[in-house]
Amino acid sequence: MRKKSAYAAAGVDIAAGNRAVELMRDAVRSTYGPEVLWGIGAFGGLYDAQRLQQMRHPVLVGSTDGVGTKTMVAAALGSYETLGWDIVNHCVNDILVQGAEPLFFLDYVAAPVLDPQVVAAIVGGIAAACRVAGCAILGGETAEMPGVYVAGELDLVGTIVGVVERDEIIDGSHVAPGDVLIGIPSSGLHTNGFSLVRSIFRPESYSQYAEILGRPLGQALVEPHRSYLPHVRAIRRAVAIKGLAHITGGGFVDNIPRILPDDTCAVVRRDAWTVPPLFQLIARVGQVDRDEMYHVFNMGIGMVVVVASGDVDAALAAAGDGGCVIGEIVARQGDARVVLT
């Protein structure tokens, strides 16, 4: 009789981890270009940086983020692949606001007990999103941590590295009064506000059809985070972008000031776009104050682009897909950095 592994008895199944790696191997390798010298299975991924020599002054841009408690909603629905799209697109957008194009991505998937099929589904979504973004999965970590994570739950984190020419960095330093805010629509909640959402809607309601949404609630909740890479590329070809704000945790109030010079303020006109039904449903059922909604959620606008007033028409034409003017930059008076009207 084969002796039972003491490690397995302690809650860690090495075989499950190895099985997960085997199931995700082809998906990961599908993101490789010739610049990936060594990826999955290595202690560290190797990325040939020779292409950077073709740039005038390359600057690397890195970011790490997670999908938060959206994992709990996705797990309840068995919608694991969407989480992969979430984490990649969130990270792509975070470096995109500084003008960076993605180079490579690394993921971290952790759970109290690993389910190889679940891990493979998540990484499959990561790989698909990376292929669309032209980004290689250079490595990652799959961790089984009983006692740290709650049974039945998981954690998903991603790290991305991109590159931008130094003289093409978008840092908001040239934003000035008179500039215009253009909003590009979100695909839903993206990856923020789910702790509040889960306090409002119980898991048993996820499968219920919501008339206002035209589909079951759960489908709307796990709609993947949108990538703004193609939109920003198109706008940059048309006009000079002065600033970009990814509307994530903290909503408009906390994210837009991150790109504003100290002497400026952003005025956001809430009547400039129609708030999508999902946010209306959350506010009504949860009795969430209007100002708090705009501080927690993206309210239907996932990326804010700042351009000169004379570039608005060209920027809107390039952005396409529902882009609209949502406000303007004014001189700062007092402590307010963002005014919601």
C-alpha positions in Angstrom: 0.0 0.0 0.0 1.3 3.4 -1.0 2.1 5.6 2.0 0.0 8.8 2.1 1.9 12.0 1.7 2.3 14.0 4.9 2.2 17.2 2.8 -1.1 16.1 1.2 -2.4 15.3 4.7 -1.5 18.8 5.7 -3.6 20.2 2.9 -1.2 20.7 0.0 -1.4 18.4 -3.0 1.8 18.7 -5.1 0.2 16.5 -7.8 -2.7 18.9 -8.2 -0.3 21.8 -8.8 1.6 19.8 -11.4 -1.6 18.9 -13.1 -2.7 22.5 -13.2 0.6 23.4 -14.9 0.1 20.7 -17.5 -3.4 21.9 -18.3 -2.3 25.5 -18.8 0.9 24.9 -20.6 -0.4 25.2 -24.2 -2.5 28.3 -23.4 0.5 30.0 -21.9 2.8 29.1 -24.8 0.2 30.4 -27.2 1.2 33.9 -26.0 4.9 33.5 -26.8 6.7 35.4 -29.5 10.3 35.0 -30.5 11.3 37.4 -27.7 10.3 34.8 -25.0 13.4 32.7 -24.5 12.2 30.7 -21.6 8.8 30.8 -19.9 6.6 28.2 -18.2 8.5 25.7 -16.1 11.6 27.9 -15.5 12.5 29.5 -12.2 12.3 32.9 -14.0 11.0 33.9 -17.4 13.5 35.2 -19.9 12.5 38.0 -22.3 14.8 39.2 -25.0 14.9 43.0 -24.7 16.7 43.6 -27.9 13.6 45.2 -29.5 14.0 48.0 -27.0 17.3 49.0 -28.7 15.2 50.1 -31.6 13.6 52.8 -29.4 15.1 56.2 -28.8 14.7 56.2 -25.0 12.7 53.3 -23.7 11.1 53.5 -20.2 9.7 50.4 -18.6 6.4 50.7 -16.8 5.2 48.1 -14.3 2.0 47.5 -12.4 0.4 44.9 -10.1 -3.3 44.5 -9.3 -5.9 42.0 -8.4 -9.6 41.3 -9.2 -10.6 41.5 -5.6 -13.8 39.8 -4.4 -15.2 39.5 -7.9 -13.6 36.0 -7.6 -16.4 35.1 -5.2 -19.1 36.0 -7.7 -17.3 34.3 -10.5 -16.8 31.2 -8.4 -20.5 31.1 -7.5 -21.3 31.1 -11.2 -18.5 28.9 -12.3 -17.3 31.7 -14.6 -13.6 31.3 -14.2 -12.3 32.2 -17.7 -13.8 35.7 -17.4 -11.5 36.3 -14.4 -8.5 35.9 -16.6 -9.7 38.6 -19.0 -10.4 40.8 -15.9 -6.9 40.7 -14.5 -5.1 41.2 -17.8 -7.3 44.0 -19.1 -7.2 45.8 -15.7 -3.4 45.7 -15.7 -3.1 46.7 -19.4 -5.2 49.8 -18.7 -3.2 50.7 -15.7 0.0 51.1 -17.7 -1.8 52.4 -20.7 -2.7 55.6 -18.9 1.0 56.5 -18.9 1.3 55.6 -22.6 2.9 52.2 -22.2 2.4 49.2 -24.6 2.4 45.8 -22.8 5.4 43.5 -23.1 4.8 40.7 -20.7 2.5 39.5 -17.9 2.8 37.3 -14.8 0.0 35.9 -12.8 -0.6 34.6 -9.2 -3.4 32.2 -8.5 -3.9 31.0 -4.9 -6.5 28.9 -3.1 -6.8 26.7 0.0 -7.1 23.7 -2.3 -6.1 23.8 -5.9 -8.6 22.6 -8.6 -6.5 22.1 -11.7 -9.5 22.6 -14.0 -10.3 25.9 -12.4 -6.7 27.1 -12.6 -6.6 26.1 -16.2 -9.8 28.0 -17.0 -8.5 31.1 -15.4 -5.1 30.9 -17.2 -7.0 30.2 -20.4 -8.7 33.5 -20.0 -5.4 35.2 -19.2 -3.8 33.8 -22.3 -6.7 34.8 -24.5 -6.6 38.4 -23.2 -2.8 38.5 -23.5 -2.9 37.4 -27.2 -5.3 40.2 -28.0 -3.1 42.7 -26.2 0.1 41.3 -27.8 1.5 40.5 -24.4 3.4 37.3 -23.4 2.7 35.3 -20.2 6.3 35.1 -18.9 5.6 33.2 -15.8 3.4 33.0 -12.7 2.7 31.3 -9.4 0.1 28.7 -8.5 -0.1 28.5 -4.7 -2.1 26.1 -2.5 -2.4 27.7 1.0 -4.8 26.0 3.4 -5.4 28.1 6.5 -4.6 31.4 4.7 -7.5 31.4 2.2 -11.0 30.5 3.1 -12.3 27.1 1.8 -13.9 27.4 -1.6 -12.4 30.8 -2.4 -9.4 31.9 -4.5 -7.2 34.9 -5.1 -6.0 36.2 -8.5 -3.3 38.9 -9.0 -1.4 40.0 -12.1 1.8 41.9 -12.8 2.4 43.6 -16.1 5.5 45.2 -17.6 5.2 47.5 -20.6 7.4 50.1 -22.4 7.0 53.7 -23.6 9.3 56.2 -25.2 10.3 58.7 -22.5 9.2 61.7 -24.5 5.8 60.0 -25.1 4.9 59.4 -21.5 1.4 60.6 -20.6 1.7 62.2 -17.1 -1.0 64.9 -17.1 1.6 67.6 -16.7 0.3 69.6 -19.6 -3.4 69.4 -18.5 -4.7 73.0 -18.3 -8.0 74.9 -17.8 -10.1 74.7 -21.0 -9.1 71.1 -21.8 -12.0 68.7 -22.3 -12.8 65.3 -20.6 -13.9 62.5 -23.0 -15.4 59.4 -21.4 -15.1 55.9 -23.0 -17.8 53.5 -21.9 -17.1 50.6 -19.5 -18.4 47.1 -20.0 -19.9 46.9 -16.5 -18.5 46.9 -13.0 -15.0 45.9 -14.2 -13.2 44.7 -11.1 -14.3 47.2 -8.4 -17.0 47.6 -5.9 -17.8 43.9 -5.5 -17.7 43.9 -1.7 -20.6 46.3 -1.7 -22.4 44.4 -4.5 -22.1 41.2 -2.6 -23.6 42.8 0.5 -26.6 43.9 -1.6 -27.2 40.7 -3.7 -27.2 37.2 -2.3 -25.6 34.4 -4.4 -29.0 32.8 -5.0 -30.0 35.9 -6.9 -27.2 35.6 -9.5 -29.1 33.2 -11.6 -32.3 35.2 -11.6 -33.4 37.1 -14.7 -33.3 40.8 -14.2 -35.8 42.7 -16.5 -33.8 45.9 -16.3 -30.7 44.1 -17.5 -32.3 41.9 -20.1 -30.3 38.9 -18.7 -29.5 37.1 -15.4 -27.9 39.3 -12.8 -24.8 37.1 -12.5 -24.0 37.4 -16.2 -23.9 41.2 -15.9 -21.8 41.1 -12.7 -19.0 39.0 -14.3 -18.9 40.8 -17.6 -15.1 41.1 -18.2 -13.1 44.2 -17.6 -12.7 46.1 -20.8 -9.3 46.9 -22.4 -8.9 50.4 -23.7 -5.7 49.6 -25.6 -7.3 49.9 -29.1 -9.2 53.1 -28.2 -6.2 54.9 -26.8 -4.0 53.8 -29.8 -6.5 55.2 -32.2 -6.9 58.5 -30.3 -3.1 58.9 -30.1 -2.8 58.6 -33.8 -5.4 61.4 -34.2 -4.5 63.9 -31.5 -2.2 64.6 -28.6 -3.6 63.0 -25.4 -2.8 65.2 -22.3 -4.0 62.8 -19.7 -5.7 59.4 -19.1 -7.5 58.2 -16.0 -8.5 54.6 -15.5 -11.7 54.7 -13.5 -11.2 51.8 -11.0 -11.5 51.7 -7.2 -12.3 55.2 -5.9 -14.3 56.1 -9.0 -14.1 59.5 -10.4 -13.3 61.3 -7.2 -10.0 59.4 -6.5 -8.7 58.5 -9.9 -9.0 61.7 -12.0 -6.9 63.8 -9.5 -4.0 61.4 -10.0 -3.4 63.1 -13.4 -4.2 66.7 -12.6 -1.7 69.5 -12.0 -2.2 71.0 -8.5 -3.8 74.2 -9.8 -6.5 72.5 -11.8 -9.9 70.8 -11.1 -12.0 68.5 -13.2 -15.7 69.2 -13.6 -17.6 66.0 -14.5 -21.2 66.4 -15.8 -23.2 63.4 -14.7 -26.0 64.2 -17.2 -23.5 63.8 -20.2 -24.1 60.1 -20.4 -26.8 57.6 -19.5 -25.8 55.5 -16.5 -26.1 51.8 -17.5 -29.0 49.8 -15.9 -26.7 47.6 -13.7 -25.6 50.7 -11.7 -29.1 51.9 -11.5 -30.2 48.5 -10.1 -27.3 48.5 -7.5 -28.3 52.0 -6.3 -32.0 51.2 -6.0 -31.8 47.8 -4.3 -28.9 48.8 -2.1 -30.2 52.3 -1.4 -26.7 53.6 -2.1 -26.3 57.4 -2.1 -25.7 59.0 -5.5 -22.4 60.5 -4.5 -21.1 57.3 -3.1 -22.0 55.4 -6.3 -19.7 57.8 -8.2 -17.0 57.3 -5.6 -17.2 53.5 -5.7 -18.1 52.5 -9.2 -17.2 53.6 -12.8 -20.9 54.3 -13.5 -20.5 53.4 -17.1 -17.2 55.3 -17.9 -14.1 53.2 -17.7 -11.5 55.5 -19.1 -11.3 59.3 -19.1 -9.2 61.0 -21.8 -8.1 64.6 -21.5 -7.5 66.5 -24.8 -7.3 70.2 -25.9 -10.7 71.7 -26.8 -9.7 72.0 -30.4 -9.0 68.2 -30.6 -12.4 67.0 -29.3 -14.0 66.1 -32.6 -11.0 64.2 -33.9 -10.6 62.4 -30.6 -14.3 61.4 -30.5 -14.1 60.1 -34.1 -11.1 58.1 -33.3 -12.4 56.7 -30.0 -15.7 55.5 -31.5 -17.9 53.1 -29.6 -19.9 55.6 -27.5 -17.2 58.0 -26.5 -18.6 61.3 -25.4 -17.6 64.6 -23.8 -18.3 64.4 -20.0 -16.7 67.5 -18.6 -13.8 70.0 -18.6 -10.8 71.2 -16.7 -11.1 74.4 -14.8 -8.8 76.4 -12.5 -8.8 75.0 -9.0 -10.5 77.0 -6.3 -10.4 75.5 -2.8 -9.7 71.9 -2.0 -11.9 70.2 -4.6 -10.0 68.3 -7.3 -13.2 66.8 -8.9 -16.6 68.4 -9.0 -19.5 66.2 -10.0 -22.5 68.3 -11.3 
